[in-house]
Amino acid sequence: MKSLANKRQGNQTTITEFILLGFGDFPELQTFLFLMFLVIYVTTVAGNLLIITLVVINKNLSSPMYFFLGNMSCLETCYTSTLLPRLLAGLLTRDRSISVSGCITQFYIFGSLLATECLLLSVMSYDRYLAICKPLHYASRMNGRSCLQLAACSWVSGFLAPLPSMLLMSQFTFCGPNELDHFFCDLNPIIKLSCSDTRQLEVTAFVLCSIFTLPPFLLTLASYACIIATILRIPSTTGRQKAFSTCSSHLIVVSVFYGTLVLVYLLSDSDALRDLNKIFSVFYGVLTPLINPLIYSLRNKEVKEALWKTLLQ
């Protein structure tokens, strides 16, 4: 990206850094917020790294479901590490500045991981669909090669998804104000600070978001519709409970992730709802990576058994 320093547009000096306002409206809560987000960050990273370790070293967790769970935990570790360290630094030092290039980079990584998570959630729902609705075809369709291809496709596609938006954004001129009313560099707050024509970026971002969120969401929805219909046809109560227990954790994660995501991006960006928007952003950007390992470990018998076995060795 070309250097933005010392350029001018009209009578305004082009800015080279943003101020992430974050939760600066509550100065008396800065210490509390720092400690809270620090605990969340440490717990999230530790929990997800624990799941990755269990999946790698434990042979009982070698099925496709746990392979994708390991990928999800890796993604959540990267996800929370993209957002929280900068927020924690700002709360601790009161220095909430971030360079324009750093902000665009954070937006790109955040957008890539967001798209990858949508794709991985749909792959995991497809895995559960095959296991419950097509058990005779499961082994052949979800072999090692297929799992690797699905995971690789999710990661590569996810990191390609926001690339056009990032390239367009890198050509923008920002000439003030430089206060970004969020705790991380999201698309809409950045667009508001640009004095360039943003229409092409807005159209591009809308098309890409539609492609990388709507089809995976619909595939996830269709998979669980088939799963629930199949479970309801199982004659025994025990059989229904066993079948539902294999996908209930994933269903909870999907509901929390998409529920908060929809609320954030469909809510009006008016001043009255801006703080509410931040709160929902905390849910899908900070709390979802935290609850994933908790849900999968506390509700999954095999994960708990693998954990105890590892601890007792």
C-alpha positions as CSV (number, residue, x, y, z in Angstrom):
1,M,0.0,0.0,0.0
2,K,1.3,3.4,-0.8
3,S,2.4,5.6,2.1
4,L,-0.4,7.7,3.3
5,A,1.9,10.2,5.2
6,N,2.1,13.8,4.0
7,K,-0.6,13.4,1.4
8,R,-3.5,15.8,1.3
9,Q,-7.0,15.7,-0.1
10,G,-8.6,19.1,-0.2
11,N,-7.9,21.0,3.0
12,Q,-7.6,17.8,5.1
13,T,-4.5,16.0,6.1
14,T,-4.6,12.3,5.3
15,I,-4.4,10.3,8.6
16,T,-2.1,7.4,9.2
17,E,-3.6,5.8,12.3
18,F,-7.0,5.2,13.9
19,I,-8.1,5.4,17.5
20,L,-10.1,2.4,18.5
21,L,-12.7,3.8,20.9
22,G,-13.7,0.4,22.1
23,F,-15.2,0.6,25.6
24,G,-13.7,4.0,26.3
25,D,-17.1,5.3,27.3
26,F,-16.7,3.5,30.6
27,P,-13.4,4.8,32.1
28,E,-14.2,3.5,35.6
29,L,-14.5,0.0,34.2
30,Q,-11.2,-0.2,32.4
31,T,-9.5,-2.3,35.0
32,F,-12.4,-4.6,35.4
33,L,-12.8,-5.0,31.6
34,F,-9.0,-5.7,31.2
35,L,-9.1,-8.5,33.9
36,M,-12.3,-9.9,32.4
37,F,-11.0,-10.0,28.8
38,L,-7.6,-11.4,30.0
39,V,-9.3,-14.3,31.8
40,I,-11.5,-14.9,28.7
41,Y,-8.4,-14.9,26.4
42,V,-6.3,-17.2,28.6
43,T,-9.2,-19.6,29.1
44,T,-10.1,-19.6,25.4
45,V,-6.5,-20.3,24.2
46,A,-5.9,-22.9,26.9
47,G,-9.2,-24.7,26.2
48,N,-8.8,-24.8,22.5
49,L,-5.2,-25.8,22.7
50,L,-6.2,-28.6,25.1
51,I,-8.8,-29.9,22.5
52,I,-6.2,-29.8,19.7
53,T,-3.7,-31.7,21.9
54,L,-6.3,-34.4,22.8
55,V,-7.3,-34.8,19.2
56,V,-3.7,-35.2,18.1
57,I,-2.4,-37.6,20.8
58,N,-5.5,-39.7,21.5
59,K,-6.4,-42.5,19.1
60,N,-10.0,-42.6,20.4
61,L,-10.5,-39.1,18.9
62,S,-9.3,-40.0,15.4
63,S,-12.7,-39.9,13.7
64,P,-13.6,-37.2,11.2
65,M,-15.8,-35.4,13.7
66,Y,-12.8,-34.8,16.0
67,F,-10.5,-34.0,13.1
68,F,-12.9,-31.1,12.2
69,L,-13.2,-30.2,15.9
70,G,-9.4,-29.9,16.0
71,N,-9.6,-27.6,13.0
72,M,-12.3,-25.5,14.7
73,S,-10.3,-25.2,17.9
74,C,-7.2,-24.0,15.9
75,L,-9.4,-21.5,14.1
76,E,-10.9,-20.2,17.4
77,T,-7.4,-19.8,18.9
78,C,-6.4,-17.7,15.9
79,Y,-9.7,-15.8,15.9
80,T,-9.5,-14.7,19.5
81,S,-5.8,-13.9,19.1
82,T,-6.6,-11.5,16.3
83,L,-9.0,-9.4,18.4
84,L,-8.2,-9.6,22.1
85,P,-4.4,-8.8,22.4
86,R,-5.0,-5.3,20.8
87,L,-8.0,-4.7,23.0
88,L,-6.1,-5.8,26.1
89,A,-3.2,-3.6,25.3
90,G,-5.5,-0.6,24.8
91,L,-7.3,-1.3,28.2
92,L,-3.9,-1.6,30.0
93,T,-1.9,1.3,28.5
94,R,-4.9,3.5,27.4
95,D,-3.1,3.7,24.0
96,R,-5.9,2.7,21.6
97,S,-4.1,3.8,18.4
98,I,-3.6,1.4,15.5
99,S,-2.0,2.2,12.1
100,V,-4.2,2.2,9.0
101,S,-2.2,-0.7,7.5
102,G,-2.5,-2.6,10.8
103,C,-6.2,-2.0,10.9
104,I,-6.7,-3.2,7.4
105,T,-4.6,-6.3,8.2
106,Q,-6.7,-7.0,11.3
107,F,-9.9,-6.7,9.2
108,Y,-8.5,-9.1,6.6
109,I,-7.5,-11.8,9.2
110,F,-10.7,-11.4,11.1
111,G,-12.8,-11.6,7.9
112,S,-10.8,-14.6,6.7
113,L,-11.3,-16.5,9.9
114,L,-15.0,-15.6,10.0
115,A,-15.5,-17.0,6.5
116,T,-13.5,-20.1,7.4
117,E,-15.6,-20.7,10.5
118,C,-18.8,-20.5,8.4
119,L,-17.4,-23.1,6.0
120,L,-16.1,-25.4,8.8
121,L,-19.4,-25.3,10.6
122,S,-21.2,-26.4,7.4
123,V,-18.6,-29.2,6.9
124,M,-19.1,-30.4,10.4
125,S,-22.9,-30.4,10.0
126,Y,-22.5,-32.4,6.7
127,D,-20.3,-34.8,8.6
128,R,-23.1,-35.3,11.2
129,Y,-25.7,-35.6,8.4
130,L,-23.7,-38.5,6.8
131,A,-23.1,-40.2,10.2
132,I,-26.8,-40.1,11.2
133,C,-28.7,-40.1,7.9
134,K,-26.4,-42.1,5.7
135,P,-24.4,-44.4,8.0
136,L,-23.7,-47.0,5.4
137,H,-22.0,-44.4,3.2
138,Y,-20.2,-42.6,6.0
139,A,-16.9,-44.5,5.9
140,S,-16.5,-44.2,2.2
141,R,-17.4,-40.5,1.9
142,M,-15.6,-39.3,5.0
143,N,-12.3,-41.0,4.6
144,G,-9.0,-39.4,5.5
145,R,-8.5,-37.9,2.0
146,S,-12.0,-36.3,1.9
147,C,-11.6,-34.8,5.4
148,L,-8.3,-33.2,4.4
149,Q,-9.7,-31.8,1.2
150,L,-12.8,-30.4,3.0
151,A,-10.7,-28.8,5.7
152,A,-8.1,-27.4,3.2
153,C,-10.9,-26.0,1.0
154,S,-12.5,-24.3,4.0
155,W,-9.2,-22.7,5.1
156,V,-8.1,-21.6,1.6
157,S,-11.5,-20.3,0.5
158,G,-11.9,-18.5,3.8
159,F,-8.6,-16.6,3.4
160,L,-9.4,-15.8,-0.3
161,A,-12.9,-14.5,0.6
162,P,-12.0,-11.0,2.0
163,L,-8.9,-10.5,-0.3
164,P,-10.8,-8.3,-2.9
165,S,-12.3,-6.1,-0.1
166,M,-8.9,-5.7,1.5
167,L,-7.2,-4.7,-1.8
168,L,-9.9,-2.1,-2.4
169,M,-9.7,-0.8,1.1
170,S,-5.9,-0.5,0.9
171,Q,-6.4,2.1,-1.9
172,F,-8.7,4.3,0.3
173,T,-7.7,7.7,1.6
174,F,-8.7,8.5,5.2
175,C,-8.8,12.2,6.0
176,G,-10.5,12.4,9.4
177,P,-11.9,12.0,11.9
178,N,-9.7,9.1,12.9
179,E,-11.8,7.7,15.8
180,L,-13.1,4.2,15.0
181,D,-16.1,3.5,17.2
182,H,-15.5,-0.2,17.8
183,F,-13.0,-2.4,19.7
184,F,-11.6,-3.9,16.5
185,C,-11.4,-3.0,12.8
186,D,-14.6,-4.1,11.2
187,L,-15.8,-3.2,7.8
188,N,-18.6,-0.6,8.5
189,P,-16.6,1.5,11.0
190,I,-13.7,1.7,8.5
191,I,-15.9,2.7,5.6
192,K,-17.4,5.5,7.7
193,L,-13.9,7.1,8.1
194,S,-12.9,7.0,4.4
195,C,-13.2,10.1,2.3
196,S,-12.9,7.9,-0.9
197,D,-15.7,6.6,-2.9
198,T,-16.7,3.4,-1.0
199,R,-19.5,2.1,-3.3
200,Q,-17.4,-0.5,-5.1
201,L,-16.2,-1.9,-1.8
202,E,-19.6,-2.0,-0.3
203,V,-21.0,-3.9,-3.3
204,T,-18.0,-6.3,-3.3
205,A,-18.2,-6.9,0.4
206,F,-22.0,-7.6,0.2
207,V,-21.5,-10.1,-2.7
208,L,-18.6,-11.9,-0.9
209,C,-20.5,-12.0,2.4
210,S,-23.5,-13.4,0.6
211,I,-21.4,-16.1,-1.0
212,F,-19.5,-17.2,2.0
213,T,-22.2,-17.0,4.7
214,L,-25.6,-17.7,3.1
215,P,-24.8,-21.0,1.3
216,P,-22.9,-22.5,4.3
217,F,-25.7,-21.4,6.6
218,L,-28.4,-23.0,4.3
219,L,-26.3,-26.2,4.0
220,T,-26.0,-26.3,7.8
221,L,-29.8,-25.7,8.2
222,A,-30.6,-28.4,5.6
223,S,-28.3,-30.9,7.2
224,Y,-29.9,-30.4,10.6
225,A,-33.4,-30.5,9.2
226,C,-32.6,-34.0,7.8
227,I,-30.8,-35.0,11.0
228,I,-33.8,-34.1,13.2
229,A,-36.2,-35.8,10.8
230,T,-34.1,-39.0,10.9
231,I,-33.8,-38.9,14.7
232,L,-37.5,-38.5,15.2
233,R,-38.1,-41.7,13.1
234,I,-35.9,-43.7,15.5
235,P,-38.3,-45.9,17.5
236,S,-36.5,-46.2,20.8
237,T,-36.0,-43.2,23.2
238,T,-32.5,-44.4,24.0
239,G,-31.6,-44.5,20.3
240,R,-33.0,-41.0,19.8
241,Q,-31.0,-39.6,22.8
242,K,-27.8,-41.2,21.6
243,A,-28.2,-39.9,18.0
244,F,-29.0,-36.4,19.2
245,S,-26.1,-36.3,21.7
246,T,-23.6,-36.7,18.8
247,C,-24.7,-33.4,17.2
248,S,-26.3,-31.3,20.0
249,S,-23.0,-29.6,20.9
250,H,-22.4,-28.5,17.3
251,L,-26.0,-27.4,17.0
252,I,-25.6,-25.1,20.1
253,V,-22.4,-23.6,18.7
254,V,-24.0,-23.0,15.3
255,S,-27.0,-21.3,17.0
256,V,-24.9,-19.0,19.1
257,F,-22.5,-18.1,16.2
258,Y,-25.1,-17.4,13.6
259,G,-27.6,-15.9,16.0
260,T,-25.2,-13.2,17.2
261,L,-23.7,-12.7,13.7
262,V,-27.1,-11.9,12.3
263,L,-28.0,-9.5,15.1
264,V,-24.7,-7.6,14.6
265,Y,-25.0,-7.1,10.8
266,L,-28.8,-6.6,10.6
267,L,-29.1,-4.2,13.5
268,S,-29.3,-0.5,12.5
269,D,-26.0,1.3,13.0
270,S,-27.7,4.2,14.7
271,D,-26.2,5.9,17.7
272,A,-28.8,4.3,20.0
273,L,-27.9,0.8,18.9
274,R,-24.1,1.2,18.5
275,D,-23.3,0.0,22.0
276,L,-25.7,-2.9,21.6
277,N,-23.9,-3.8,18.4
278,K,-20.6,-3.8,20.3
279,I,-22.0,-6.2,22.9
280,F,-23.2,-8.6,20.2
281,S,-19.8,-8.4,18.5
282,V,-18.3,-9.5,21.8
283,F,-20.6,-12.5,21.8
284,Y,-19.6,-13.8,18.4
285,G,-16.0,-12.5,18.3
286,V,-14.9,-13.2,21.9
287,L,-17.4,-15.4,23.7
288,T,-18.0,-18.0,20.9
289,P,-14.4,-19.0,20.8
290,L,-14.6,-19.4,24.6
291,I,-17.8,-21.5,24.8
292,N,-16.8,-23.8,22.0
293,P,-14.2,-25.9,24.0
294,L,-16.5,-25.7,27.1
295,I,-19.5,-27.1,25.1
296,Y,-17.6,-29.7,23.3
297,S,-15.7,-30.9,26.4
298,L,-18.6,-30.8,28.9
299,R,-21.2,-32.4,26.7
300,N,-19.0,-34.9,25.0
301,K,-18.3,-38.2,26.8
302,E,-15.4,-39.2,24.5
303,V,-13.6,-35.9,25.0
304,K,-14.0,-36.1,28.8
305,E,-12.7,-39.7,28.8
306,A,-9.7,-38.8,26.7
307,L,-9.0,-35.9,29.0
308,W,-9.0,-38.1,32.1
309,K,-7.0,-40.7,30.4
310,T,-4.3,-38.2,29.4
311,L,-4.2,-36.6,32.9
312,L,-3.9,-40.0,34.6
313,Q,-1.0,-41.2,32.4
